[in-house]
Amino acid sequence: MSDFASVGDALPDIEMGTPDGGTVKPSDFHGKKLVLFFYPKDNTPGCTTEAKDFTALKSDFDAAGTQLLGVSKDSAKKHQNFIAKHDLTTPLATDAEEGGLSDALGVWTEKQMYGKTYMGMVRTTYLVGADGKIAQVWNKVKVKGHAEEVLAAAKAL
C-alpha cells in the first residue's frame, strides 16, 4: 500500500513485538480508543521528544479512556534502553522488518536525504476508535505540540 490508511479504515490486525519479548496487536485494544504513533528511531531528538511528550500526558490519555502505543522497527533491546534512559511509561512495540503494520498502513516508505534513497518510517499518528476503525490521522507529524493535539482529539472522540 503506497497511500496512507485513511479515516474510516479498519486497522489491520498485525502482531508486533514488545520490549519484554511478548507480542501486541491492534485487536488487543478493541473496545478502547488507541493512539498508535509511528516514529523513525529510538533515541533520536524528535522521537525522544515525542515519546516523552506522550509519556507526560499518559495519565490524561488514561482518563480519556485511550491507550497509547509507540511503534518503530527498532529491536526490543533498543526499546528497553530507550524506555530506561528516558523513564518512558508509554508502551512501545517493534514492527516487523518486512510486512509489518507500518508497511500495511503505508508509513514505512521510500525516503530521501542528502541524495540517498532509503526505506524509513514517516512519523504518523493514528487515533483509533473503540470499534477498531481509524478516527483521525496525522501524517508527517511535527513533534512540537503534537501529543496535546492528539489528546484533545481523543477526548473529543
Residue frames relative to the residue before (quaternion, step in Angstrom):
aa qw qx qy qz dx dy dz
M 1.0000 0.0000 0.0000 0.0000 0.00 0.00 0.00
S 0.2127 -0.8065 0.5387 0.1188 3.58 -0.55 1.07
D 0.6695 0.4525 -0.3014 0.5061 3.58 1.20 -0.40
F 0.5604 -0.5765 0.4686 0.3660 3.50 -1.23 0.47
A 0.5319 -0.5747 0.4990 0.3711 3.56 -1.19 0.54
S 0.3167 -0.7904 0.5099 0.1224 3.57 -1.09 0.76
V 0.6817 -0.4425 0.3902 0.4327 3.50 -1.38 0.24
G 0.7654 0.3289 -0.2722 0.4816 3.54 -0.94 0.96
D 0.5673 0.5841 -0.3864 0.4334 3.59 1.23 -0.38
A 0.4528 -0.6249 0.5512 0.3174 3.55 -1.18 0.57
L 0.4535 -0.6703 0.5117 0.2884 3.57 -1.03 0.76
P 0.4462 -0.6787 0.4978 0.3042 3.64 -0.75 0.92
D 0.3492 -0.7564 0.5204 0.1877 3.58 -0.96 0.87
I 0.1812 0.8004 -0.5358 0.1986 3.54 0.42 1.29
E 0.4327 -0.7327 0.4782 0.2173 3.55 -0.80 1.11
M 0.0915 -0.7689 0.6320 0.0313 3.55 -1.14 0.82
G 0.5103 -0.6416 0.4797 0.3128 3.55 -1.26 0.37
T 0.2897 -0.7278 0.5914 0.1912 3.54 -1.26 0.47
P 0.6656 -0.5346 0.3343 0.3993 3.60 -1.17 0.48
D 0.6948 0.4717 -0.2764 0.4672 3.61 1.15 -0.56
G 0.6350 -0.5584 0.3225 0.4254 3.58 1.29 0.22
G 0.5579 0.5981 -0.3920 0.4211 3.57 1.27 0.03
T 0.4144 -0.6740 0.5358 0.2949 3.54 -1.27 -0.42
V 0.0776 -0.7614 0.6419 0.0463 3.52 -1.32 0.44
K 0.0073 0.7813 -0.6241 -0.0061 3.57 -1.13 0.64
P 0.6976 -0.5090 0.2964 0.4080 3.59 -1.13 0.53
S 0.6437 0.5392 -0.3456 0.4189 3.63 0.94 -0.74
D 0.5199 0.6283 -0.4152 0.4032 3.61 1.24 -0.31
F 0.7190 0.4300 -0.2286 0.4959 3.59 1.21 -0.53
H 0.3487 0.7620 -0.4919 0.2364 3.61 1.27 0.03
G 0.7470 0.3289 -0.2798 0.5055 3.55 -0.89 0.96
K 0.7198 0.3077 -0.2144 0.5842 3.56 1.33 -0.10
K 0.4947 -0.5984 0.5194 0.3570 3.55 -1.23 0.39
L 0.1187 -0.7990 0.5888 0.0283 3.56 -1.11 0.74
V 0.1661 -0.7204 0.6635 0.1151 3.52 -1.09 0.84
L 0.0802 -0.7813 0.6188 -0.0147 3.52 -0.62 1.23
F 0.0219 0.8173 -0.5751 0.0276 3.59 -0.40 1.17
F 0.2294 -0.7676 0.5927 0.0832 3.51 -0.80 1.18
Y 0.0133 0.7993 -0.5985 0.0524 3.55 -0.88 0.99
P 0.6249 -0.6181 0.3367 0.3376 3.59 -1.09 0.69
K 0.8379 -0.1297 0.1699 0.5022 3.62 0.58 -1.06
D 0.5204 -0.6288 0.4901 0.3061 3.56 -1.04 0.87
N 0.8660 0.1785 -0.1336 0.4477 3.54 -1.28 0.64
T 0.4939 0.5563 -0.4968 0.4470 3.58 1.05 0.74
P 0.6866 -0.5434 0.2685 0.4016 3.61 -1.01 0.67
G 0.7131 0.4467 -0.2779 0.4634 3.63 0.70 -0.99
C 0.6723 0.5022 -0.2957 0.4564 3.56 0.94 -0.89
T 0.6272 0.5255 -0.3292 0.4712 3.58 1.04 -0.75
T 0.6529 0.5074 -0.3117 0.4681 3.58 0.90 -0.92
E 0.6615 0.5136 -0.3131 0.4479 3.59 0.87 -0.93
A 0.6801 0.4854 -0.2926 0.4651 3.60 0.84 -0.96
K 0.6561 0.4978 -0.3096 0.4752 3.60 1.00 -0.80
D 0.6354 0.5251 -0.3333 0.4577 3.61 1.01 -0.75
F 0.6592 0.4795 -0.3131 0.4874 3.61 0.94 -0.82
T 0.6271 0.5307 -0.3355 0.4610 3.61 1.02 -0.78
A 0.6526 0.5289 -0.3148 0.4418 3.60 0.93 -0.89
L 0.7498 0.3700 -0.1985 0.5114 3.60 1.11 -0.66
K 0.3387 0.7902 -0.4729 0.1932 3.60 1.26 0.03
S 0.6608 0.5003 -0.3279 0.4533 3.63 0.89 -0.82
D 0.6273 0.5186 -0.3348 0.4749 3.61 1.12 -0.63
F 0.6319 0.5023 -0.3293 0.4899 3.59 1.04 -0.74
D 0.6185 0.5393 -0.3389 0.4601 3.59 1.00 -0.84
A 0.6671 0.5081 -0.2910 0.4607 3.59 0.93 -0.96
A 0.6829 0.4544 -0.2691 0.5047 3.59 1.20 -0.60
G 0.4987 -0.6814 0.4114 0.3431 3.59 1.29 0.20
T 0.5543 0.6177 -0.3629 0.4236 3.55 1.18 0.61
Q 0.2999 -0.7457 0.5758 0.1498 3.54 -0.87 1.07
L 0.2606 -0.7459 0.5928 0.1556 3.57 -1.23 0.54
L 0.0834 0.7714 -0.6299 0.0341 3.56 -1.16 0.63
G 0.1806 -0.7739 0.6025 0.0742 3.55 -0.69 1.17
V 0.0890 -0.8195 0.5662 0.0021 3.58 -0.90 0.94
S 0.1311 0.7300 -0.6669 0.0724 3.53 -1.09 0.90
K 0.5453 -0.6001 0.4540 0.3692 3.57 -1.26 -0.05
D 0.3712 0.7222 -0.4977 0.3046 3.60 1.24 0.30
S 0.5806 -0.6082 0.4267 0.3330 3.56 -1.19 0.62
A 0.6709 -0.4742 0.3847 0.4208 3.55 -1.32 0.31
K 0.6492 0.5217 -0.3195 0.4519 3.60 0.96 -0.84
K 0.6437 0.4990 -0.3233 0.4818 3.62 0.97 -0.79
H 0.6320 0.5198 -0.3328 0.4687 3.59 1.00 -0.77
Q 0.6333 0.5317 -0.3367 0.4504 3.61 0.94 -0.85
N 0.6666 0.4962 -0.2966 0.4707 3.58 0.93 -0.90
F 0.6379 0.5374 -0.3084 0.4574 3.58 1.00 -0.91
I 0.6581 0.5094 -0.2933 0.4706 3.58 0.92 -0.97
A 0.6969 0.4798 -0.2746 0.4569 3.59 0.84 -1.00
K 0.6680 0.5281 -0.3016 0.4289 3.58 0.90 -0.94
H 0.8116 0.2649 -0.1094 0.5091 3.59 0.97 -0.83
D 0.4283 -0.7281 0.4424 0.3012 3.62 1.28 0.29
L 0.1968 0.8107 -0.5247 0.1697 3.56 0.93 0.91
T 0.1708 -0.7688 0.6072 0.1053 3.57 -1.04 0.80
T 0.5168 0.6137 -0.4167 0.4274 3.56 1.30 -0.02
P 0.4366 -0.7034 0.4873 0.2778 3.62 -0.72 0.97
L 0.1689 -0.7722 0.6071 0.0810 3.55 -1.13 0.76
A 0.1317 -0.7755 0.6124 0.0790 3.54 -1.24 0.52
T 0.3421 -0.7112 0.5804 0.2006 3.53 -1.26 0.60
D 0.2768 -0.7660 0.5619 0.1447 3.52 -0.66 1.16
A 0.6140 -0.5681 0.4089 0.3647 3.56 -1.19 0.60
E 0.5968 -0.5750 0.4267 0.3622 3.56 -1.14 0.67
E 0.7885 0.0322 -0.0013 0.6142 3.57 1.02 -0.81
G 0.8292 0.2356 -0.1716 0.4770 3.55 -1.09 0.74
G 0.4218 0.7254 -0.4514 0.3035 3.57 1.20 0.42
L 0.7521 -0.3777 0.2920 0.4544 3.52 -1.35 -0.09
S 0.6481 0.5175 -0.3312 0.4500 3.60 0.95 -0.80
D 0.6100 0.5272 -0.3446 0.4809 3.60 1.11 -0.63
A 0.6790 0.5093 -0.2877 0.4436 3.58 0.87 -1.00
L 0.7122 0.4406 -0.2478 0.4871 3.57 1.08 -0.74
G 0.4898 -0.6932 0.4104 0.3332 3.58 1.25 -0.22
V 0.5347 0.6370 -0.4120 0.3723 3.61 1.19 0.34
W 0.6010 0.4369 -0.3569 0.5662 3.61 1.33 -0.02
T 0.2063 0.8127 -0.4948 0.2285 3.54 -0.18 1.26
E 0.6437 -0.5060 0.3997 0.4121 3.53 -1.31 0.15
K 0.0463 -0.7849 0.6177 -0.0109 3.55 -0.93 0.98
Q 0.2117 -0.7631 0.5929 0.1463 3.55 -1.28 0.27
M 0.1131 0.7554 -0.6417 0.0685 3.52 -1.12 0.78
Y 0.8469 0.0176 -0.0616 0.5279 3.55 -0.94 0.99
G 0.7178 -0.4772 0.2450 0.4439 3.57 0.99 0.87
K 0.6258 0.5096 -0.3486 0.4765 3.59 1.28 0.02
T 0.2767 -0.7405 0.5923 0.1555 3.53 -1.10 0.79
Y 0.1054 0.7831 -0.6023 0.1135 3.57 -0.93 0.92
M 0.4966 -0.6131 0.5115 0.3405 3.55 -1.30 0.24
G 0.1399 0.8016 -0.5693 0.1171 3.56 -0.93 0.88
M 0.5632 -0.5981 0.4676 0.3263 3.50 -1.36 0.31
V 0.2695 -0.7113 0.6245 0.1774 3.55 -0.96 0.90
R 0.4434 -0.6981 0.4871 0.2806 3.59 -0.67 1.10
T 0.1464 0.7938 -0.5572 0.1947 3.55 -0.36 1.33
T 0.1308 -0.7832 0.6043 0.0659 3.57 -1.05 0.79
Y 0.1421 -0.7648 0.6251 0.0648 3.53 -1.08 0.88
L 0.1732 -0.7113 0.6694 0.1263 3.52 -1.09 0.83
V 0.1066 -0.8099 0.5767 -0.0022 3.54 -0.58 1.23
G 0.4221 -0.7143 0.5049 0.2381 3.54 -0.89 0.97
A 0.6926 -0.4720 0.3496 0.4187 3.55 -1.31 0.23
D 0.6376 0.5332 -0.3139 0.4590 3.59 1.26 -0.41
G 0.5499 -0.6397 0.3830 0.3764 3.61 1.28 0.02
K 0.5929 0.5591 -0.3685 0.4473 3.58 1.28 0.12
I 0.5378 -0.6329 0.4553 0.3208 3.55 -1.10 0.79
A 0.2164 -0.7994 0.5537 0.0867 3.58 -0.72 1.15
Q 0.7955 -0.0432 0.0461 0.6027 3.59 1.10 -0.64
V 0.1454 -0.7791 0.6071 0.0567 3.56 -1.16 0.73
W 0.1030 -0.7394 0.6617 0.0694 3.53 -1.10 0.84
N 0.1306 -0.8004 0.5839 0.0376 3.59 -0.51 1.22
K 0.8453 0.0971 -0.0845 0.5186 3.56 -1.18 0.67
V 0.0060 -0.8692 0.4920 -0.0494 3.52 0.90 1.09
K 0.2372 -0.6740 0.6802 0.1638 3.50 -1.24 0.75
V 0.4828 -0.7413 0.3894 0.2565 3.57 -0.61 1.18
K 0.6436 0.5603 -0.3466 0.3895 3.61 0.82 -0.93
G 0.8492 0.1035 -0.1186 0.5040 3.57 -0.70 1.15
H 0.4495 0.7298 -0.4334 0.2783 3.58 1.27 -0.12
A 0.6667 0.5086 -0.3223 0.4393 3.62 0.78 -0.96
E 0.6390 0.5228 -0.3212 0.4640 3.60 1.02 -0.77
E 0.6467 0.5186 -0.3109 0.4651 3.59 1.00 -0.86
V 0.6564 0.5006 -0.3027 0.4764 3.59 0.99 -0.84
L 0.6255 0.5342 -0.3368 0.4581 3.60 1.01 -0.79
A 0.6453 0.5147 -0.3258 0.4610 3.60 0.92 -0.86
A 0.6604 0.4967 -0.3040 0.4740 3.60 0.98 -0.82
A 0.6404 0.5226 -0.3227 0.4611 3.60 1.03 -0.79
K 0.6474 0.5118 -0.3195 0.4657 3.58 0.99 -0.81
A 0.6926 0.4928 -0.2714 0.4515 3.58 1.05 -0.81
L 0.6004 0.5946 -0.3521 0.4025 3.60 1.23 -0.48
